[in-house]
Each structure stands twice: as structure tokens, then as C-alpha cells.
Amino acid sequence: EIVLTQSPATLSVSPGETVTLSCRASQFINTNLGWYQQKPGQAPRLLFKSASARATGIPARFSGSGSGTEFTLTISSLQSEDFAMYYCQQYHDWPPYTFGQGTKLVVK
Amino acid sequence: VQLVESGGGLVKPGGSLRLSCAASGFTFTDFNINWVRQTPGKGLEWVSSISSSSSYIFYADSVKGRFTISRDNAKNSVFLQMSRLRADDTAFYYCARAISGDVFDVWGHGTMVAVSS
């Protein structure tokens, strides 16, 4: 089973700042990685597939990068609606699909 | 495009529950459907996947032998029959669609399952 490790667990940032979230895979997954955003009381929402392909309706301030085992999600000019949980997911070797444990963005 | 789960509730350990996922707004038979659960305050765990024609079915080790996934393409619905439920099955259960071996691009709102005596 491929383990995804996200860091940091919590990020305290101010609106307008730029943040980078990390996701590391326990083995090679090429670019078979997705990113999701989840707000309290809501289902996860797809942000990216193939590590860097933005899903429909996702603002350009969100960007994804990486391949192999190291991946990043960058959010520029943080807006109030961006404070949420973020999860990465691999679909390179499944079953099982696996998710990272998440990074929580909180307001400083 | 919508997925709507139902069937959650409170059940005693060892009991059974059947979750449903109703799809609308897209060609149901073009997609696999997955169940993903989330313990309150915790992360996401993939539970099960069923292919468009039900030819391929997979389960997480944690539920294998206790849960059964099925689908009715005539009714655009997927079901998760859960038996021998345990306290650690307590979670929010989401259904989510995916093309095989791909991300989950549409999710339902979820249904809560609580296993407690």
C-alpha cells in the first residue's frame, strides 16, 4: 500500500499570503496524484488531477506540481474561502486508493 | 451532476445497514463508483469500488468480508451492504464517482453511520 505523508499538519497563515503544501509518496507514483479541498460540513472537492491539471472551476491562484514521490500544492494570494483542509490522493497503484492525512490551513 | 447518499443511522455492534447512492445528471454507466469514509475529525479512507458493469469490485482490507458493494444501472444507484458492523466503522460515508484508476471528481454530501450499543 502506498502511503502519502502530508506536511505540515497545520499551517497558520494570513490572507493575501502564498502557501505551499507538501505531499510525499512512499513509492513512485509518476503524476498519478490528486488534490482535494474540504471545508467543515462539506464533501471533499477535487482541485487537481495528474498532479498539476486544475479541475473545472478551480481558480488560477491554485497550482499543483511534482512527480515521482514529491508533490506540492501552492495557493497564491490566499482568500478567506481558501482556509480549509487539503488532502492528496494517489491513484497510481490501487486498490487501495490512499489519501494523505491532510493539511489544515488556519487564519493567523 | 449529483450523487445523493442515504441509509445512514445508528446501529448496534454486529448489526447491519444498507447505504444507497443515487446518481443523476450524467451517464451513470460511464463511471466507477466508490465509497469513501471519514471518521469525525479524521482523514479520508477509501472503502470500496465498483466498475461500470460490476465486473470489477474491490474492497479495503478493513471491510473485506463484511461489506458488499453493488449497483443497479437501470436505477442509477449504487449500494453498500454493511454487516457485522464494529465501532470503528463509525464514520461519514461518501459515494464518489471516478473513471477507473482516476481521481474522484464528484462526491455526494455523505451519510453518517454510527455503531454503538
Chai-1 contact restraints between the chains, C-beta under 6 A:
chainA,res_idxA,chainB,res_idxB,connection_type,confidence,min_distance_angstrom,max_distance_angstrom,comment,restraint_id
A,G34,B,V103,contact,1.0,0.0,6.0,A-B,restraint_1
A,A43,B,Y94,contact,1.0,0.0,6.0,A-B,restraint_2
A,A43,B,W107,contact,1.0,0.0,6.0,A-B,restraint_3
A,A43,B,H109,contact,1.0,0.0,6.0,A-B,restraint_4
A,A43,B,G110,contact,1.0,0.0,6.0,A-B,restraint_5
A,P44,B,W107,contact,1.0,0.0,6.0,A-B,restraint_6
A,L46,B,V103,contact,1.0,0.0,6.0,A-B,restraint_7
A,L46,B,D105,contact,1.0,0.0,6.0,A-B,restraint_8
A,K49,B,V103,contact,1.0,0.0,6.0,A-B,restraint_9
A,Y87,B,L44,contact,1.0,0.0,6.0,A-B,restraint_10
A,Y91,B,G101,contact,1.0,0.0,6.0,A-B,restraint_11
A,Y91,B,D102,contact,1.0,0.0,6.0,A-B,restraint_12
A,P95,B,F58,contact,1.0,0.0,6.0,A-B,restraint_13
A,P96,B,W46,contact,1.0,0.0,6.0,A-B,restraint_14
A,P96,B,A60,contact,1.0,0.0,6.0,A-B,restraint_15
A,Y97,B,W46,contact,1.0,0.0,6.0,A-B,restraint_16
A,F99,B,G43,contact,1.0,0.0,6.0,A-B,restraint_17
A,F99,B,L44,contact,1.0,0.0,6.0,A-B,restraint_18
A,Q101,B,G43,contact,1.0,0.0,6.0,A-B,restraint_19
A,G102,B,G43,contact,1.0,0.0,6.0,A-B,restraint_20
